[in-house]
Amino acid sequence: MEFKVGDKVQALVGPHAGLYHEVIHVFPNGHVNIRPLGLRPKQIKYHLGAAEAGPSQIELLHPSTKSLNELL
């Protein structure tokens, strides 16, 4: 699956599994950097605030879900 910057995804593994994330960078090999939404910086358990995830580790949310208020 192709992801693009700004996509809203749900992490399936890791310390923030089940939480909604935003794609902040897409690598040429298909992996992406994601950061959790709705958490304060001290609550984020990822080193430097973001994590790299493979396509099988995240799930794209429905395209009609656009605002942060709908997610949280």
PATIFI-208448 format. One record per residue: residue number from 1; residue in one letter; chain; z negated, y negated, x of N, C-alpha, C in turn. Coordinates in steps of 0.05 Angstrom, whole numbers, plus 32768, in hexadecimal, padded with zeros to 4 digits. Layout:
% residues N
+-----+---+---+------+------+------+------+------+------+------+------+------+
|   k | r | c |  nzz |  nyy |  nxx | cazz | cayy | caxx |  czz |  cyy |  cxx |
+-----+---+---+------+------+------+------+------+------+------+------+------+
| NUM | A | A |    Z |    Y |    X |    Z |    Y |    X |    Z |    Y |    X |
...
+-----+---+---+------+------+------+------+------+------+------+------+------+
This chain:
% residues 72
+-----+---+---+------+------+------+------+------+------+------+------+------+
|   k | r | c |  nzz |  nyy |  nxx | cazz | cayy | caxx |  czz |  cyy |  cxx |
+-----+---+---+------+------+------+------+------+------+------+------+------+
|   1 | M | A | 8000 | 8018 | 8011 | 8000 | 8000 | 8000 | 8000 | 7FE7 | 8012 |
|   2 | E | A | 800F | 7FD4 | 800A | 8011 | 7FBA | 8019 | 7FFC | 7FA7 | 800E |
|   3 | F | A | 7FED | 7F9C | 8021 | 7FD9 | 7F87 | 801A | 7FE2 | 7F6D | 8025 |
|   4 | K | A | 7FD8 | 7F57 | 801A | 7FDF | 7F3D | 8024 | 7FC5 | 7F2C | 8025 |
|   5 | V | A | 7FC5 | 7F17 | 8035 | 7FAE | 7F06 | 8037 | 7FA8 | 7EFA | 801C |
|   6 | G | A | 7F8E | 7EFB | 8015 | 7F85 | 7EF0 | 7FFB | 7F82 | 7F06 | 7FE5 |
|   7 | D | A | 7F8C | 7F1E | 7FEA | 7F88 | 7F33 | 7FD7 | 7F6A | 7F3A | 7FD3 |
|   8 | K | A | 7F62 | 7F40 | 7FBB | 7F47 | 7F49 | 7FB6 | 7F47 | 7F67 | 7FB6 |
|   9 | V | A | 7F35 | 7F73 | 7FC5 | 7F33 | 7F90 | 7FC8 | 7F16 | 7F99 | 7FC5 |
|  10 | Q | A | 7F13 | 7FB3 | 7FC0 | 7EF9 | 7FBF | 7FBF | 7EF6 | 7FD2 | 7FD6 |
|  11 | A | A | 7EE1 | 7FD0 | 7FE6 | 7EDC | 7FE2 | 7FFD | 7ED2 | 7FFC | 7FF2 |
|  12 | L | A | 7EDD | 8012 | 7FFD | 7ED5 | 802D | 7FF4 | 7EC2 | 803A | 8008 |
|  13 | V | A | 7EC0 | 8030 | 8020 | 7EAD | 803A | 8035 | 7EA0 | 8023 | 8043 |
|  14 | G | A | 7E8B | 8029 | 8052 | 7E7D | 8015 | 8062 | 7E64 | 800A | 8055 |
|  15 | P | A | 7E57 | 7FF8 | 8062 | 7E3D | 7FED | 8058 | 7E40 | 7FDD | 803E |
|  16 | H | A | 7E58 | 7FD3 | 8039 | 7E5C | 7FC3 | 8020 | 7E6F | 7FD2 | 800E |
|  17 | A | A | 7E6E | 7FEC | 800D | 7E7F | 7FFC | 7FFC | 7E79 | 7FF5 | 7FDF |
|  18 | G | A | 7E8E | 7FF2 | 7FCF | 7E8C | 7FEC | 7FB3 | 7E8C | 7FCE | 7FAD |
|  19 | L | A | 7E89 | 7FBE | 7FC2 | 7E8A | 7FA1 | 7FBE | 7EA7 | 7F96 | 7FC0 |
|  20 | Y | A | 7EAB | 7F7F | 7FB4 | 7EC5 | 7F73 | 7FB5 | 7EC8 | 7F64 | 7FCF |
|  21 | H | A | 7EE0 | 7F65 | 7FDA | 7EE7 | 7F58 | 7FF3 | 7F01 | 7F49 | 7FF1 |
|  22 | E | A | 7F06 | 7F37 | 8004 | 7F1F | 7F28 | 8005 | 7F2D | 7F2F | 801F |
|  23 | V | A | 7F47 | 7F34 | 801F | 7F56 | 7F3A | 8037 | 7F5A | 7F1F | 8045 |
|  24 | I | A | 7F52 | 7F1E | 805F | 7F55 | 7F05 | 806E | 7F69 | 7F08 | 8085 |
|  25 | H | A | 7F73 | 7F20 | 808B | 7F87 | 7F24 | 809F | 7F94 | 7F3F | 809B |
|  26 | V | A | 7FAE | 7F40 | 80A0 | 7FBD | 7F59 | 809E | 7FCA | 7F5F | 80B9 |
|  27 | F | A | 7FC4 | 7F77 | 80C3 | 7FCF | 7F80 | 80DD | 7FEA | 7F8E | 80D8 |
|  28 | P | A | 7FFB | 7F8E | 80EC | 8016 | 7F9B | 80E9 | 8014 | 7FB9 | 80E3 |
|  29 | N | A | 7FFE | 7FC6 | 80EB | 7FFC | 7FE3 | 80E6 | 7FF2 | 7FEA | 80CA |
|  30 | G | A | 7FED | 7FD5 | 80B9 | 7FE4 | 7FDA | 809E | 7FC7 | 7FD6 | 809A |
|  31 | H | A | 7FB7 | 7FD5 | 80AF | 7F9A | 7FD0 | 80AC | 7F96 | 7FB2 | 80A5 |
|  32 | V | A | 7F7F | 7FAD | 809A | 7F78 | 7F91 | 8091 | 7F5C | 7F8A | 809A |
|  33 | N | A | 7F56 | 7F70 | 809D | 7F3B | 7F66 | 80A0 | 7F32 | 7F5D | 8085 |
|  34 | I | A | 7F1A | 7F65 | 807D | 7F0F | 7F5D | 8063 | 7EF4 | 7F51 | 8067 |
|  35 | R | A | 7EED | 7F3F | 8054 | 7ED2 | 7F33 | 8054 | 7EC7 | 7F35 | 8037 |
|  36 | P | A | 7EAD | 7F3B | 8034 | 7EA2 | 7F3E | 801A | 7E9F | 7F23 | 800B |
|  37 | L | A | 7EA2 | 7F25 | 7FF1 | 7EA0 | 7F0D | 7FE0 | 7E84 | 7F0C | 7FD3 |
|  38 | G | A | 7E7A | 7EF5 | 7FCF | 7E61 | 7EF2 | 7FC0 | 7E47 | 7EF7 | 7FD0 |
|  39 | L | A | 7E49 | 7EFA | 7FEA | 7E32 | 7EFF | 7FFB | 7E2D | 7EE6 | 800D |
|  40 | R | A | 7E14 | 7EE0 | 8012 | 7E0E | 7ECB | 8025 | 7E12 | 7ED6 | 8041 |
|  41 | P | A | 7E17 | 7EC5 | 8055 | 7E1C | 7ECF | 8070 | 7E07 | 7EE2 | 807B |
|  42 | K | A | 7DEE | 7EDD | 8075 | 7DD9 | 7EEF | 807F | 7DD9 | 7F0B | 8072 |
|  43 | Q | A | 7DE6 | 7F0D | 805B | 7DE7 | 7F27 | 804D | 7DFE | 7F38 | 8057 |
|  44 | I | A | 7E11 | 7F2D | 8065 | 7E28 | 7F3C | 806E | 7E21 | 7F4D | 8086 |
|  45 | K | A | 7E26 | 7F67 | 8084 | 7E1E | 7F7A | 8099 | 7E35 | 7F7F | 80AD |
|  46 | Y | A | 7E4C | 7F73 | 80A9 | 7E62 | 7F76 | 80BB | 7E5E | 7F64 | 80D4 |
|  47 | H | A | 7E64 | 7F6E | 80EB | 7E63 | 7F5E | 8103 | 7E78 | 7F48 | 8101 |
|  48 | L | A | 7E70 | 7F2F | 8105 | 7E81 | 7F17 | 8103 | 7E8A | 7F12 | 80E6 |
|  49 | G | A | 7E7E | 7F1F | 80D2 | 7E83 | 7F19 | 80B7 | 7E9B | 7F26 | 80A9 |
|  50 | A | A | 7EAA | 7F36 | 80B8 | 7EC2 | 7F43 | 80AD | 7EC4 | 7F5F | 80B9 |
|  51 | A | A | 7ED4 | 7F70 | 80AD | 7ED8 | 7F8B | 80B6 | 7EF6 | 7F92 | 80B4 |
|  52 | E | A | 7EFF | 7FA4 | 80C5 | 7F1A | 7FAF | 80C3 | 7F19 | 7FC8 | 80B2 |
|  53 | A | A | 7F2D | 7FCA | 80A1 | 7F2E | 7FE1 | 808F | 7F4B | 7FEC | 808D |
|  54 | G | A | 7F4D | 8006 | 808B | 7F67 | 8012 | 8088 | 7F6E | 8013 | 806A |
|  55 | P | A | 7F87 | 8018 | 8064 | 7F90 | 8018 | 8048 | 7F81 | 802C | 8037 |
|  56 | S | A | 7F78 | 8042 | 8043 | 7F6A | 8057 | 8033 | 7F4D | 8050 | 802E |
|  57 | Q | A | 7F43 | 803B | 803B | 7F27 | 8033 | 8039 | 7F22 | 801D | 8025 |
|  58 | I | A | 7F37 | 8012 | 801A | 7F34 | 7FFC | 8007 | 7F47 | 8001 | 7FEF |
|  59 | E | A | 7F40 | 7FF4 | 7FD9 | 7F4F | 7FF8 | 7FC0 | 7F56 | 7FDC | 7FB5 |
|  60 | L | A | 7F6F | 7FD7 | 7FB0 | 7F78 | 7FBD | 7FA5 | 7F6E | 7FBA | 7F89 |
|  61 | L | A | 7F63 | 7FA2 | 7F82 | 7F5B | 7F9D | 7F67 | 7F72 | 7F95 | 7F56 |
|  62 | H | A | 7F6F | 7F96 | 7F3D | 7F85 | 7F90 | 7F2A | 7F8F | 7F73 | 7F30 |
|  63 | P | A | 7FA9 | 7F6F | 7F31 | 7FB4 | 7F54 | 7F38 | 7FAB | 7F3E | 7F26 |
|  64 | S | A | 7FA4 | 7F44 | 7F0D | 7F9C | 7F2E | 7EFB | 7F80 | 7F24 | 7F01 |
|  65 | T | A | 7F71 | 7F32 | 7F12 | 7F56 | 7F29 | 7F1A | 7F59 | 7F15 | 7F31 |
|  66 | K | A | 7F58 | 7EFB | 7F2A | 7F5E | 7EE7 | 7F3E | 7F46 | 7ED7 | 7F47 |
|  67 | S | A | 7F34 | 7ED1 | 7F35 | 7F1E | 7EBF | 7F3C | 7F05 | 7ECE | 7F44 |
|  68 | L | A | 7EF5 | 7EC2 | 7F55 | 7EDD | 7ECD | 7F5F | 7EC9 | 7ED2 | 7F48 |
|  69 | N | A | 7EC9 | 7EC1 | 7F34 | 7EB8 | 7EC3 | 7F1D | 7EBD | 7EDD | 7F0E |
|  70 | E | A | 7ED6 | 7EE5 | 7F0C | 7EDC | 7EFE | 7EFE | 7ED2 | 7F16 | 7F0E |
|  71 | L | A | 7ED1 | 7F14 | 7F29 | 7EC8 | 7F2A | 7F39 | 7EAA | 7F2E | 7F39 |
|  72 | L | A | 7E9B | 7F18 | 7F38 | 7E7E | 7F19 | 7F3A | 7E71 | 7F17 | 7F21 |
+-----+---+---+------+------+------+------+------+------+------+------+------+
